[in-house]
């Protein structure tokens, strides 16, 4: 399935999916730099993904896995009493739009949306990172989105 599907990943200031229409809403999409806030965490952000599947494969279920990796490809772990890897899997049902002809369904295909919202930010160190998305654990056809967290600028001391 993954060799015929496509995954698009974006970072936004905020994103959600409207349940009634299954449409995505995003504000501030297209950011590739996440600063560290005064709390020591990154600013709030959402990871928005869209999975596109050819119409002849729909309806179908697939597993979308999102993992946060460092610049060397290692899955990032949140420190704490029990370190946790930042890796999330979701089972998505992909269907075509109802009310279309077979030709139109095959032309448009099926789409499924997914959002991970980090309302409080994440405790990440400055550096280079990658969000990696796989379908059904297929690493060969994975999608990636690179971003960075810059070193916070210190304010000059006057006086």
C-alpha positions in Angstrom: 0.0 0.0 0.0 2.7 2.5 1.0 4.5 2.3 -2.4 1.3 3.6 -4.1 0.4 6.1 -1.4 1.7 9.6 -0.5 2.1 11.3 2.9 2.4 15.1 3.3 3.7 16.4 6.6 3.5 20.0 7.8 4.2 21.9 11.0 1.7 24.6 12.0 1.2 26.9 15.0 -2.1 25.1 15.5 -4.0 22.5 13.5 -7.2 20.4 14.0 -9.6 18.3 12.0 -13.3 19.1 11.9 -15.1 15.9 12.7 -18.3 16.7 10.7 -16.5 17.5 7.4 -13.2 15.7 8.0 -11.4 18.8 6.8 -8.2 20.1 8.3 -7.8 23.6 9.7 -4.3 25.0 10.2 -2.9 28.3 11.3 0.7 29.4 10.7 1.5 26.4 8.5 4.9 26.0 6.9 7.2 26.7 9.9 10.5 25.0 9.9 11.9 26.8 12.9 10.5 26.2 16.4 12.0 28.6 19.0 12.3 27.8 22.7 9.8 29.8 24.8 10.6 31.3 28.3 9.2 28.1 29.8 12.2 26.1 28.4 9.9 24.2 26.1 9.4 24.8 22.4 6.5 27.0 21.4 3.2 25.4 20.8 2.9 23.5 17.5 1.0 20.9 15.6 2.2 18.2 13.2 -0.4 17.9 10.4 -0.3 14.9 8.0 -2.4 14.0 5.0 -2.3 10.4 3.6 -3.4 10.1 -0.1 -4.3 6.6 -1.4 -5.3 5.7 -4.9 -9.1 5.2 -5.3 -8.8 1.6 -6.4 -7.3 0.7 -3.0 -10.2 2.4 -1.1 -11.7 1.8 1.3 -8.7 0.6 3.4 -7.2 0.7 6.8 -3.5 1.6 7.3 -1.2 2.4 10.2 0.4 5.8 10.1 3.4 6.1 12.4 5.0 9.5 13.2 8.3 9.6 15.0 10.5 12.5 16.0 14.1 11.9 15.1 17.4 13.7 15.6 19.6 14.7 12.7 21.3 11.3 12.9 18.0 9.3 12.5 17.6 8.2 16.1 14.2 8.4 17.7 14.1 11.2 20.2 13.4 10.3 23.9 11.8 12.6 26.4 13.9 12.5 29.6 12.2 11.6 32.9 11.9 8.8 35.4 10.9 6.5 32.5 12.3 7.9 29.2 9.7 7.9 26.4 10.4 7.8 22.7 8.4 10.3 20.7 6.7 7.8 18.4 2.9 7.6 17.8 1.0 5.2 15.6 -2.6 5.7 14.5 -4.9 3.4 12.5 -6.6 5.4 9.8 -9.5 4.4 7.6 -9.1 5.9 4.1 -12.3 6.2 2.0 -13.2 8.0 -1.1 -15.7 10.8 -1.2 -19.3 9.5 -1.4 -21.6 10.5 -4.3 -18.9 10.5 -7.0 -18.7 8.3 -10.1 -16.2 5.4 -10.0 -14.1 7.4 -12.5 -14.1 10.5 -10.2 -13.3 8.3 -7.1 -10.3 6.8 -8.9 -9.2 10.2 -10.1 -9.4 11.9 -6.7 -8.5 8.9 -4.5 -8.9 8.6 -0.8 -7.6 11.0 1.9 -7.1 10.7 5.6 -5.9 13.5 7.9 -4.1 13.2 11.2 -2.9 15.9 13.7 -0.6 15.7 16.7 -1.0 18.8 18.8 1.7 19.8 21.3 -0.2 22.6 23.1 2.5 23.0 25.7 5.4 22.5 23.4 8.1 19.8 23.9 11.2 19.8 26.1 13.7 19.6 23.2 17.2 20.9 23.0 18.4 23.2 20.3 19.4 21.2 17.2 18.2 19.7 13.9 15.2 17.3 13.9 13.0 15.3 11.5 9.4 14.2 11.7 9.3 10.9 9.9 6.0 9.3 8.7 5.7 5.7 7.6 2.7 3.7 6.4 2.4 0.1 7.7 6.1 0.3 8.9 7.5 0.8 5.4 10.7 2.7 6.0 11.6 2.7 2.3 8.7 4.9 1.3 8.7 7.1 4.4 8.0 10.9 4.2 10.1 13.3 6.2 9.9 17.0 7.3 13.1 18.6 8.6 13.0 21.5 11.1 15.3 23.1 13.7 15.3 24.5 17.1 17.7 27.4 17.3 19.9 28.3 20.3 18.0 30.9 22.3 19.4 34.4 22.0 20.4 35.9 25.3 19.4 39.4 26.0 22.2 41.9 26.6 22.6 43.1 30.2 22.6 46.8 30.4 23.5 48.8 33.4 
